[in-house]
Amino acid sequence: MTMSDTSIQPDYAALAAAPVCADPFPHVVVPHFIRKDDLPRLFASLPDIQAGGSFPPSALSLSPLMQSVVQAMEGPELRRIIAEKFNLDLDHAPTMLTIRGRTREKDGRIHTDSLAKRVTILLYLNPAEKESWQKQEGCIRLLRGPHDVEDYAKEVPPVDGTLLIFPNGPTTWHGHRQFVGQRYTIQLNYMTEDARARSELRRHQLSAVAKKFSFPGLGNG
């Protein structure tokens, strides 16, 4: 149910009910974490991002609707359910949230996330009708190893408010076939509390300032 014209309530019940899959590493996929009825107006209110790379919310002009989604992603209910589902203590874990609007040729190469990121949460905000997703371009793959993007256990199209969550580790290989173009993702990470995480958070904050100067049209004012 939609809370108001400027607010969206994600489907926390669907997340709570979603099973943890073990292959190729523990993960959860929740289709329509953003409900179908809310998707058209959220798609219409996405920020105009013409550059590649990740942008913190402070570097973008976000609609009230998009701000409500960001607040929900960083809120306590999502944190609580993820902690319970993966048996993690996330009470004091710092968060880092970024938004992508475009994917470049170099993006999607096979990788594992920084070990400063304890958990990776990806919310995909693209209409399912795009032909590229049907050709498996830009669809995130959970891989069995570091060498072959075709050796995957799970493929997740980046569409229609789908949520993907996995705790990070040395074998959490993922990537996608090359795709160049518009591809909206909100990425949230629960971070460790060590020096490495603090350094990454500082770099993230400095990047927000730099991007405001590099792309002045993206700033909030």
C-alpha positions in Angstrom: 0.0 0.0 0.0 1.3 3.4 -0.9 1.8 5.7 2.1 1.4 8.9 0.2 2.3 10.6 -3.1 5.8 11.4 -1.8 6.6 8.3 0.2 7.0 4.6 -0.5 6.9 1.7 1.9 9.0 -1.3 0.7 7.6 -4.8 1.1 9.4 -5.8 4.3 7.1 -8.8 4.7 8.4 -10.2 1.4 11.9 -9.8 2.5 11.2 -11.4 5.8 9.7 -14.4 4.1 12.3 -14.8 1.4 14.6 -17.8 1.8 18.4 -17.6 2.1 19.9 -19.5 -0.9 23.3 -21.1 -0.4 24.5 -21.5 -4.0 27.1 -20.2 -4.8 27.2 -18.2 -1.5 24.5 -17.1 0.9 22.1 -14.6 -0.6 18.5 -13.4 -0.8 16.6 -12.2 -3.8 13.3 -10.3 -3.3 11.4 -9.5 -6.5 9.2 -6.3 -6.2 10.7 -5.2 -2.9 9.3 -2.0 -4.3 5.7 -2.9 -5.0 4.4 -3.0 -8.6 1.9 -0.2 -7.9 4.7 2.1 -6.8 7.1 1.4 -9.6 5.7 3.8 -12.3 5.9 6.9 -10.2 9.3 5.9 -8.8 10.6 5.3 -12.3 9.3 8.8 -13.3 11.1 10.4 -10.4 14.6 8.9 -10.7 17.4 11.5 -10.8 18.9 12.5 -14.1 22.4 10.8 -14.0 24.4 11.2 -17.2 27.8 10.1 -15.8 29.0 6.7 -14.9 30.1 5.8 -11.4 28.5 5.8 -8.0 27.0 9.0 -6.5 26.1 9.6 -2.8 22.6 11.0 -2.3 24.2 14.3 -1.3 25.6 14.7 -4.8 22.2 14.3 -6.5 19.0 16.2 -6.7 16.5 13.7 -5.4 12.8 13.9 -5.6 10.8 13.4 -2.3 9.8 10.0 -3.5 13.4 8.9 -4.1 14.4 10.4 -0.8 11.8 8.2 0.9 13.4 5.1 -0.7 16.8 6.1 0.4 15.6 6.7 4.0 13.9 3.3 4.0 17.1 1.6 2.7 19.1 3.2 5.6 16.4 2.6 8.1 16.1 0.3 11.1 13.6 -2.2 9.7 15.8 -3.3 6.8 18.8 -3.6 9.1 16.8 -5.7 11.6 15.5 -8.1 9.0 18.9 -8.6 7.3 20.6 -9.1 10.7 18.1 -11.8 11.6 18.1 -13.5 8.3 21.9 -13.9 8.1 22.5 -14.2 11.9 24.6 -11.0 12.0 25.1 -8.3 14.6 24.6 -5.1 12.6 23.4 -2.9 15.5 26.4 -0.5 15.2 27.5 -1.1 11.6 28.1 2.1 9.7 26.2 2.4 6.4 27.4 3.6 3.0 24.8 4.3 0.3 25.4 5.2 -3.3 23.2 5.5 -6.4 24.2 4.6 -10.0 22.4 5.7 -13.1 24.6 4.5 -15.9 26.8 1.5 -16.6 30.0 1.8 -18.6 32.1 -0.6 -20.6 34.4 -1.3 -17.7 31.6 -1.9 -15.2 30.5 -5.4 -14.2 33.8 -7.2 -14.4 34.1 -10.2 -12.1 35.0 -9.1 -8.5 34.3 -9.5 -4.8 33.4 -6.4 -2.8 35.8 -4.8 -0.4 36.1 -6.7 2.9 35.3 -3.3 4.6 31.8 -4.0 3.3 30.2 -6.6 5.6 27.0 -6.8 3.6 26.0 -5.7 0.1 22.4 -4.7 -0.6 21.4 -3.8 -4.2 18.0 -2.4 -5.2 17.4 -2.3 -8.9 15.1 0.4 -10.4 14.8 -0.3 -14.1 11.7 -1.3 -16.1 11.7 -5.0 -17.1 10.8 -4.3 -20.7 14.3 -3.3 -21.8 15.6 -5.7 -24.5 19.1 -5.7 -23.0 17.9 -7.5 -19.8 16.2 -10.1 -21.9 19.5 -10.7 -23.7 21.1 -11.1 -20.3 23.2 -7.9 -20.7 23.7 -6.1 -17.4 22.0 -8.8 -15.4 24.0 -9.4 -12.2 25.4 -13.0 -11.9 26.4 -14.8 -8.7 29.4 -16.7 -9.9 31.1 -20.0 -8.9 34.5 -18.6 -9.4 36.6 -15.6 -10.5 37.3 -16.5 -14.1 34.1 -17.0 -16.1 31.0 -14.8 -16.1 29.1 -17.6 -17.8 29.8 -20.0 -14.8 27.0 -18.6 -12.6 24.6 -20.1 -10.1 22.1 -17.3 -10.1 21.3 -14.4 -12.5 19.3 -11.5 -11.3 17.8 -9.0 -13.8 18.2 -5.4 -12.5 14.5 -4.7 -12.8 11.3 -3.7 -11.1 12.4 -3.0 -7.6 14.2 -6.3 -7.1 16.4 -6.5 -4.0 19.6 -8.6 -3.8 21.4 -9.1 -0.5 24.6 -11.0 0.3 27.2 -10.9 3.1 30.6 -10.3 1.6 33.5 -12.8 1.7 36.5 -14.0 -0.3 34.4 -16.1 -2.6 31.4 -13.8 -3.2 32.3 -13.4 -6.9 29.8 -11.5 -9.0 29.6 -9.5 -12.2 27.6 -9.2 -15.4 27.9 -9.2 -19.1 29.0 -5.9 -20.6 26.2 -3.3 -20.8 26.5 0.4 -21.6 23.6 2.6 -20.9 21.0 3.6 -18.3 20.9 1.2 -15.4 19.7 2.5 -12.0 20.9 0.8 -8.8 20.8 1.9 -5.2 23.7 0.2 -3.3 23.8 0.0 0.4 26.6 -1.5 2.4 26.8 -2.3 6.1 30.5 -1.6 6.9 33.0 -2.9 9.4 34.1 -0.6 12.1 37.8 -0.9 11.5 40.3 1.6 9.9 39.7 0.2 6.4 36.0 1.0 6.6 36.6 4.5 8.1 39.0 5.2 5.2 36.4 4.0 2.6 33.7 6.1 4.2 36.0 9.2 4.2 36.8 8.6 0.5 33.1 8.3 -0.2 32.4 11.6 1.5 35.2 13.4 -0.3 33.9 11.9 -3.6 30.5 13.5 -2.9 32.2 16.9 -2.7 34.3 16.3 -5.8 31.3 15.2 -7.9 29.4 18.3 -7.0 32.2 20.4 -8.6 32.7 18.0 -11.5 29.0 17.6 -12.3 27.3 20.8 -11.1 24.0 19.8 -12.5 23.9 16.9 -10.1 24.0 18.9 -6.9 21.2 19.8 -4.5 22.0 23.5 -4.8 
